[in-house]
Amino acid sequence: MLDLEDVSVVRDGTTILSGVHWKVDGDQRWVVLGPNGAGKTTLLQIAAAMSHPSGGAVQVLDGRLGEVDLFELRPRVGFASSAMARRFPANETVLNVVLTAAYSVTGRWNETYEEIDERRAQRVLAEWKLDHLADRLFGSLSDGEQKRVQIARSVMTDPELLLLDEPAASLDLGAREELLTLLGGYASAPEAPAIVMVTHHVEEIPKGFTHALLLGRGGVVAQGPLGEVLTAQNLETTFGLPISLTETDGRFTARAA
């Protein structure tokens, strides 16, 4: 699904990513962890074919960046982020925010949708417990509701690769746990696509995730199966201070040791 070979990103003379080698297979669900400025969002933008690296090679699905038609590639990749939420018209209905993913547009214009598209949008809203909000305006929703709408939109087209940039950020405890429960159920389904989720906190890793990539200062600290990579020692190297890590029933908690 994703293959990065010796990828580097330099912006305005600052190295954001350096020497990244990383592969994501179709049956894997990855969490990308690291401090602010580690290059997590930049990495996700490259994976979404929204940005190009300064060096190295990137294969997204069956196309290599720089050679593939991005307009054909991007609809096959689901993407949700807080930055994208600001692109949706505040007066657009929730149903239309999800429905317009069929054309990869962020607002309803003059395009025509088939009945199958509308049925699919309604089903996705129900799966993410948003069907009661279908006629609400996107701008009137809470932060947690908006994040769930974004994820529903990102899976509307049955993507082969799903990329989530801090989906639980800024949510209160109840909204976070509701979202993580839904994400965990989705990630555990055999028909789910490959998933990559960026977060700052181990508490936001849903059940069902299988692998972890730890980024620190633009480089890879560790990567591989979640149980092997997510250790107190690796987190200490990643975040620069001693960490105490605990795991209970598939969920993690970290604090300064």
C-alpha positions as CSV (number, residue, x, y, z in Angstrom):
1,M,0.0,0.0,0.0
2,L,2.8,2.4,0.8
3,D,6.6,2.2,0.3
4,L,9.1,4.9,1.2
5,E,12.7,4.5,0.3
6,D,15.3,6.9,1.8
7,V,12.8,9.8,1.9
8,S,13.9,13.2,2.9
9,V,12.1,16.5,3.1
10,V,13.8,19.9,3.3
11,R,11.8,23.1,3.5
12,D,13.4,26.6,3.6
13,G,16.7,25.0,4.5
14,T,15.3,23.0,7.4
15,T,15.4,19.2,7.3
16,I,12.0,17.9,8.4
17,L,12.4,14.3,7.4
18,S,15.7,12.4,6.7
19,G,16.4,8.8,5.6
20,V,12.9,7.4,6.1
21,H,12.5,3.8,5.0
22,W,8.9,2.5,5.6
23,K,6.5,0.0,4.2
24,V,2.8,-0.4,4.9
25,D,1.0,-3.6,3.8
26,G,-2.7,-4.0,3.2
27,D,-3.5,-5.8,6.4
28,Q,-1.6,-3.5,8.7
29,R,-2.9,-0.6,10.9
30,W,-0.1,1.8,11.8
31,V,0.2,4.4,14.5
32,V,2.8,7.2,13.9
33,L,4.0,8.7,17.2
34,G,6.4,11.5,17.9
35,P,6.8,15.0,19.5
36,N,5.8,18.2,17.8
37,G,8.0,19.0,14.9
38,A,9.1,15.4,14.3
39,G,7.7,15.4,10.8
40,K,4.5,13.3,11.4
41,T,2.1,15.4,9.4
42,T,4.6,15.9,6.6
43,L,5.0,12.2,6.4
44,L,1.2,11.8,6.2
45,Q,0.9,14.4,3.5
46,I,3.5,12.6,1.4
47,A,1.6,9.3,1.9
48,A,-1.6,11.1,0.8
49,A,0.2,12.3,-2.4
50,M,-0.5,15.9,-1.2
51,S,3.2,16.7,-1.0
52,H,6.4,15.5,-2.7
53,P,9.7,14.6,-0.9
54,S,12.9,16.4,-1.5
55,G,14.7,13.1,-2.0
56,G,14.0,9.4,-2.2
57,A,11.2,7.4,-3.8
58,V,7.6,7.1,-2.7
59,Q,5.2,4.4,-3.9
60,V,1.5,5.0,-3.0
61,L,-0.7,2.0,-3.9
62,D,0.4,1.1,-7.5
63,G,1.9,4.5,-8.5
64,R,5.2,6.3,-7.9
65,L,5.0,9.9,-6.9
66,G,6.3,12.0,-9.8
67,E,5.0,9.5,-12.4
68,V,1.4,8.7,-11.4
69,D,-1.7,10.7,-12.2
70,L,-2.6,12.3,-8.9
71,F,-6.2,12.9,-9.8
72,E,-6.7,9.2,-10.3
73,L,-4.6,8.2,-7.2
74,R,-6.1,10.5,-4.6
75,P,-9.7,9.2,-4.6
76,R,-8.3,5.8,-3.7
77,V,-6.7,7.3,-0.5
78,G,-8.9,8.4,2.4
79,F,-7.6,11.3,4.3
80,A,-8.8,13.2,7.4
81,S,-7.2,16.1,9.2
82,S,-8.1,19.3,11.2
83,A,-6.7,21.3,8.3
84,M,-9.1,19.7,5.9
85,A,-12.0,20.4,8.1
86,R,-11.5,24.1,7.5
87,R,-12.0,23.6,3.8
88,F,-15.6,22.4,4.2
89,P,-18.3,25.2,3.9
90,A,-19.8,25.8,7.4
91,N,-23.3,25.9,5.8
92,E,-22.9,22.5,4.1
93,T,-25.0,19.7,5.5
94,V,-23.3,16.7,7.1
95,L,-24.8,14.4,4.4
96,N,-23.3,16.6,1.6
97,V,-19.9,16.7,3.3
98,V,-19.7,12.9,3.2
99,L,-21.5,12.6,-0.2
100,T,-19.1,15.0,-2.0
101,A,-16.2,12.6,-1.3
102,A,-17.5,10.7,-4.4
103,Y,-16.1,13.5,-6.6
104,S,-13.3,14.5,-4.2
105,V,-14.7,18.0,-3.8
106,T,-15.3,19.8,-0.5
107,G,-18.6,21.5,-1.3
108,R,-21.8,20.7,-3.2
109,W,-21.9,22.5,-6.5
110,N,-23.6,21.4,-9.8
111,E,-22.4,17.8,-9.8
112,T,-25.0,15.0,-10.0
113,Y,-25.0,12.0,-7.7
114,E,-26.5,8.6,-8.3
115,E,-28.9,7.0,-5.8
116,I,-26.2,4.4,-5.0
117,D,-23.9,7.3,-3.8
118,E,-26.6,8.7,-1.5
119,R,-27.4,5.3,-0.1
120,R,-23.7,4.7,0.5
121,A,-23.3,8.1,2.3
122,Q,-26.3,7.3,4.5
123,R,-24.9,3.9,5.4
124,V,-21.5,5.3,6.3
125,L,-23.1,8.0,8.5
126,A,-25.0,5.2,10.3
127,E,-21.9,3.1,10.8
128,W,-20.1,6.1,12.5
129,K,-23.3,7.0,14.5
130,L,-23.9,10.2,12.6
131,D,-27.1,9.4,10.8
132,H,-29.1,11.6,13.2
133,L,-26.9,14.6,12.1
134,A,-27.4,14.1,8.4
135,D,-29.3,17.4,7.9
136,R,-27.3,19.4,10.4
137,L,-24.9,22.1,9.1
138,F,-21.2,21.1,9.4
139,G,-20.3,24.4,11.1
140,S,-22.8,23.8,13.9
141,L,-21.3,20.5,15.0
142,S,-19.0,20.0,18.0
143,D,-15.3,19.3,17.4
144,G,-15.8,15.6,18.1
145,E,-18.8,15.4,15.7
146,Q,-16.8,17.1,13.0
147,K,-13.9,14.7,13.4
148,R,-16.2,11.7,13.0
149,V,-17.8,13.3,9.9
150,Q,-14.4,13.7,8.4
151,I,-13.6,10.0,9.0
152,A,-17.0,9.0,7.6
153,R,-16.2,11.1,4.5
154,S,-12.7,9.5,4.2
155,V,-14.2,6.0,4.1
156,M,-17.1,7.0,1.8
157,T,-15.3,5.8,-1.4
158,D,-14.0,2.5,0.1
159,P,-10.3,3.6,0.0
160,E,-7.5,1.2,-0.2
161,L,-5.4,3.3,2.2
162,L,-6.8,5.4,5.1
163,L,-4.7,8.2,6.6
164,L,-5.8,10.0,9.8
165,D,-4.0,13.0,11.2
166,E,-4.6,13.3,15.0
167,P,-8.3,12.3,14.8
168,A,-8.7,12.4,18.6
169,A,-6.8,15.7,19.2
170,S,-8.7,18.3,21.4
171,L,-11.6,15.9,22.2
172,D,-12.9,15.6,25.7
173,L,-12.7,12.2,27.4
174,G,-16.2,11.0,26.3
175,A,-15.8,12.1,22.7
176,R,-12.3,10.6,22.5
177,E,-13.3,7.2,23.9
178,E,-16.4,7.1,21.6
179,L,-14.2,7.8,18.6
180,L,-11.5,5.4,19.6
181,T,-14.1,2.6,20.1
182,L,-15.5,3.2,16.6
183,L,-12.0,3.3,15.1
184,G,-10.9,0.2,16.9
185,G,-14.0,-1.7,15.6
186,Y,-13.3,-0.4,12.1
187,A,-9.6,-1.3,12.2
188,S,-10.4,-4.8,13.4
189,A,-12.8,-5.6,10.5
190,P,-11.1,-7.9,7.9
191,E,-12.4,-5.7,5.1
192,A,-10.9,-2.5,6.4
193,P,-8.2,-0.9,4.4
194,A,-4.6,-0.3,5.4
195,I,-4.6,2.5,8.1
196,V,-2.1,5.0,9.2
197,M,-3.0,7.2,12.2
198,V,-0.8,10.1,13.5
199,T,-1.0,11.0,17.2
200,H,1.0,12.5,20.0
201,H,-0.3,10.2,22.7
202,V,-0.2,6.5,23.3
203,E,-3.6,6.8,25.1
204,E,-5.1,7.5,21.6
205,I,-4.0,4.2,20.0
206,P,-7.2,2.3,19.4
207,K,-7.5,-1.5,19.8
208,G,-6.9,-3.3,16.5
209,F,-3.8,-1.4,15.5
210,T,-0.9,-3.7,14.7
211,H,2.2,-1.6,14.1
212,A,4.0,1.6,15.2
213,L,6.4,4.1,13.7
214,L,8.2,6.3,16.2
215,L,9.6,9.6,14.7
216,G,12.0,11.9,16.5
217,R,13.7,14.9,15.0
218,G,12.8,13.9,11.5
219,G,14.2,10.4,11.7
220,V,12.9,7.0,12.5
221,V,13.5,5.9,16.1
222,A,11.8,2.5,15.7
223,Q,9.2,0.8,13.6
224,G,7.5,-2.6,13.5
225,P,4.9,-4.6,15.4
226,L,3.2,-2.6,18.1
227,G,4.1,-4.9,20.9
228,E,7.8,-4.8,20.0
229,V,8.2,-1.1,19.2
230,L,6.0,0.5,21.9
231,T,8.4,0.3,24.8
232,A,9.3,2.7,27.6
233,Q,12.9,2.8,26.2
234,N,11.8,3.7,22.7
235,L,9.4,6.4,24.0
236,E,12.2,7.9,26.1
237,T,14.4,8.1,23.0
238,T,11.5,9.6,20.9
239,F,10.3,12.2,23.4
240,G,13.6,12.9,25.3
241,L,12.6,12.1,28.8
242,P,12.1,9.0,31.0
243,I,8.8,7.4,30.4
244,S,6.7,4.9,32.3
245,L,4.5,2.8,30.0
246,T,1.6,0.6,31.0
247,E,-0.8,-1.5,29.0
248,T,-4.3,-2.7,30.0
249,D,-6.6,-4.7,27.8
250,G,-5.0,-3.5,24.6
251,R,-4.9,0.2,25.6
252,F,-1.8,2.1,26.6
253,T,-0.9,4.8,29.2
254,A,2.3,6.8,29.4
255,R,3.7,9.3,31.9
256,A,7.0,10.8,33.0
257,A,8.9,8.3,35.1
